[in-house]
Amino acid sequence: MNEIDEILLEKIKSGDIEAFTALVRAVEHKMLCTSYRILGQHSDAEEVRQCVLLKIWEKPETLPAGDRFWAWLHRCVVNESIAKLRRIRREQERNAGLSIRPVQPTSGAHCCEVDQLRKAMDKLTPEQRAILSLKFDSQMTVRQIGQILEQPFTTVQSKLKKAVAELRALMTTSDRDEGKT
């Protein structure tokens, strides 16, 4: 974390609205990307982003300093996304048989591929989706992901490899299924 970031965090801790706004602008896109990869719905990802930012605003004195802030922020997003996913699944189980989540249409030339990827990602565990999102959306190293998830980097490396292999297998299966119809 650079000097400006340290100053920004100190200003946030003292209640500076402009500093908080600057922080939001700096992190909101990465927060949304990470959460979206886990949840699969933009509205749910937006809700997670708002929840995490509200926690920061309500208790700025609890923000960790230095490089720990960024790891803490990503961990909050991942944890909140997984918790949201669990709440959604519990709600779906209560409403078994009912389609309560609308399908959001995707436009563009790659509609089929995006749909296949989304379906394949949905079959992965929330942790696998989080690792893939942190690696490919946030472009983090395996060591950084390990810090965020509080796991040894070798464990994260193994889980990443397994998640990529499983995603490839799901996409290959999906491609074969598409060819049959």
CORVENUR-V884263 format. One record per residue. N is the residue number from 1. RES is the residue in one letter. PSI is psi in degrees with one decimal (none if undefined). OMEGA is omega in whole degrees, 0 to 359 (none if undefined). D_FIRST is the distance of its C-alpha to the first C-alpha in Angstrom with 2 decimals. Layout:
# CORVENUR-V884263
N_RES_PSI_OMEGA_D_FIRST ; N_RES_PSI_OMEGA_D_FIRST
This chain:
# CORVENUR-V884263
1_M_135.1_182_0.00 ; 2_N_175.4_185_3.78 ; 3_E_-40.2_180_6.86 ; 4_I_-40.2_180_8.19 ; 5_D_-40.0_177_6.06 ; 6_E_-44.0_179_7.04 ; 7_I_-42.3_180_10.37 ; 8_L_-45.3_179_10.70 ; 9_L_-40.0_178_10.49 ; 10_E_-40.5_178_12.93 ; 11_K_-39.6_178_15.12 ; 12_I_-43.1_179_15.30 ; 13_K_-27.0_179_16.34 ; 14_S_4.5_174_18.99 ; 15_G_16.1_181_20.31 ; 16_D_113.5_182_19.34 ; 17_I_-40.6_180_20.55 ; 18_E_-37.6_178_19.19 ; 19_A_-41.3_178_15.58 ; 20_F_-43.0_178_16.32 ; 21_T_-41.8_178_17.93 ; 22_A_-40.8_178_15.05 ; 23_L_-45.0_180_12.84 ; 24_V_-47.2_180_15.89 ; 25_R_-33.5_182_16.28 ; 26_A_-28.8_188_12.82 ; 27_V_-12.8_190_13.29 ; 28_E_-38.3_182_17.07 ; 29_H_-45.3_179_18.15 ; 30_K_-37.1_178_16.17 ; 31_M_-45.4_180_17.35 ; 32_L_-43.9_180_20.85 ; 33_C_-47.4_181_20.96 ; 34_T_-48.1_181_20.03 ; 35_S_-39.7_180_22.47 ; 36_Y_-40.3_180_25.12 ; 37_R_-31.6_180_25.23 ; 38_I_-42.1_187_25.98 ; 39_L_-35.3_179_28.37 ; 40_G_-0.2_179_29.96 ; 41_Q_128.3_182_30.63 ; 42_H_-41.8_182_28.70 ; 43_S_-37.9_178_30.04 ; 44_D_-40.6_178_28.93 ; 45_A_-40.2_178_25.40 ; 46_E_-39.4_179_25.36 ; 47_E_-41.5_178_26.65 ; 48_V_-45.8_179_23.89 ; 49_R_-46.8_180_21.22 ; 50_Q_-41.7_181_23.13 ; 51_C_-45.8_181_23.49 ; 52_V_-43.4_179_19.81 ; 53_L_-35.4_177_19.01 ; 54_L_-39.2_177_22.03 ; 55_K_-41.7_178_20.82 ; 56_I_-45.0_183_17.64 ; 57_W_-40.2_183_19.98 ; 58_E_-32.7_183_22.60 ; 59_K_63.6_182_20.62 ; 60_P_-24.7_181_17.45 ; 61_E_-16.8_181_17.98 ; 62_T_-1.0_181_17.37 ; 63_L_132.1_176_13.75 ; 64_P_151.5_182_11.74 ; 65_A_165.5_173_9.11 ; 66_G_-150.7_182_5.81 ; 67_D_-22.4_181_5.18 ; 68_R_-24.8_181_8.72 ; 69_F_-46.5_184_8.50 ; 70_W_-40.6_176_8.22 ; 71_A_-42.4_178_10.87 ; 72_W_-44.3_181_12.78 ; 73_L_-47.4_179_12.97 ; 74_H_-39.7_179_14.33 ; 75_R_-40.6_177_16.60 ; 76_C_-44.5_181_17.93 ; 77_V_-45.6_180_18.78 ; 78_V_-48.2_181_20.48 ; 79_N_-45.4_181_22.35 ; 80_E_-37.0_178_23.47 ; 81_S_-43.6_179_24.60 ; 82_I_-40.8_177_26.58 ; 83_A_-41.7_178_28.11 ; 84_K_-42.5_179_29.09 ; 85_L_-41.4_178_30.63 ; 86_R_-41.8_178_32.64 ; 87_R_-40.9_179_33.88 ; 88_I_-45.8_181_34.93 ; 89_R_-39.4_177_36.76 ; 90_R_-41.8_179_38.53 ; 91_E_-40.9_179_39.62 ; 92_Q_-37.7_178_40.88 ; 93_E_-38.1_177_42.81 ; 94_R_-32.4_181_44.43 ; 95_N_38.0_184_45.41 ; 96_A_135.8_178_46.55 ; 97_G_-14.7_179_48.32 ; 98_L_140.4_175_46.95 ; 99_S_100.1_184_44.52 ; 100_I_-6.4_179_42.18 ; 101_R_114.3_181_39.22 ; 102_P_146.3_177_40.11 ; 103_V_129.9_179_39.36 ; 104_Q_120.5_181_37.26 ; 105_P_146.0_177_38.82 ; 106_T_133.7_179_36.83 ; 107_S_165.2_176_38.03 ; 108_G_171.7_185_37.95 ; 109_A_-23.0_185_39.40 ; 110_H_28.8_183_37.36 ; 111_C_-46.7_181_38.38 ; 112_C_-45.7_181_39.98 ; 113_E_-41.8_179_37.12 ; 114_V_-42.1_179_34.58 ; 115_D_-42.3_178_37.02 ; 116_Q_-43.7_180_37.51 ; 117_L_-44.2_180_33.80 ; 118_R_-45.0_180_33.37 ; 119_K_-41.0_178_36.35 ; 120_A_-43.9_179_35.15 ; 121_M_-37.2_180_31.67 ; 122_D_-24.9_180_33.50 ; 123_K_-13.5_177_35.32 ; 124_L_161.7_177_32.22 ; 125_T_158.2_177_30.91 ; 126_P_-37.7_179_28.03 ; 127_E_-41.0_178_25.94 ; 128_Q_-42.9_179_26.88 ; 129_R_-38.8_179_25.98 ; 130_A_-45.4_180_22.55 ; 131_I_-45.1_179_21.90 ; 132_L_-41.0_180_23.30 ; 133_S_-44.7_179_21.28 ; 134_L_-36.7_181_17.91 ; 135_K_-50.0_189_19.09 ; 136_F_-33.8_178_20.85 ; 137_D_-46.1_182_19.62 ; 138_S_-6.2_177_15.87 ; 139_Q_46.0_179_16.26 ; 140_M_156.7_174_14.49 ; 141_T_164.5_178_15.70 ; 142_V_-35.9_178_18.16 ; 143_R_-41.8_179_16.07 ; 144_Q_-41.8_178_13.21 ; 145_I_-40.4_177_16.16 ; 146_G_-40.1_177_17.68 ; 147_Q_-43.6_182_14.85 ; 148_I_-44.7_183_15.07 ; 149_L_-2.1_181_18.85 ; 150_E_48.8_179_19.08 ; 151_Q_151.9_176_21.35 ; 152_P_145.4_183_21.78 ; 153_F_-28.5_178_20.59 ; 154_T_-35.2_176_24.27 ; 155_T_-45.0_179_25.30 ; 156_V_-41.5_179_22.88 ; 157_Q_-44.8_179_24.17 ; 158_S_-44.1_180_27.70 ; 159_K_-37.0_178_27.12 ; 160_L_-46.5_180_25.55 ; 161_K_-43.5_180_28.55 ; 162_K_-41.3_180_30.93 ; 163_A_-42.6_178_29.48 ; 164_V_-44.3_180_29.73 ; 165_A_-42.7_180_33.25 ; 166_E_-40.5_178_34.30 ; 167_L_-44.1_177_33.06 ; 168_R_-44.8_180_34.97 ; 169_A_-43.1_179_38.03 ; 170_L_-40.3_179_37.93 ; 171_M_-38.8_178_37.65 ; 172_T_-44.2_177_40.50 ; 173_T_-42.6_179_42.60 ; 174_S_-39.8_178_41.95 ; 175_D_-42.6_179_43.01 ; 176_R_-41.0_179_46.21 ; 177_D_-38.6_179_46.93 ; 178_E_-35.9_181_46.58 ; 179_G_-26.2_180_49.04 ; 180_K_-29.1_184_51.62 ; 181_T_none_none_51.84
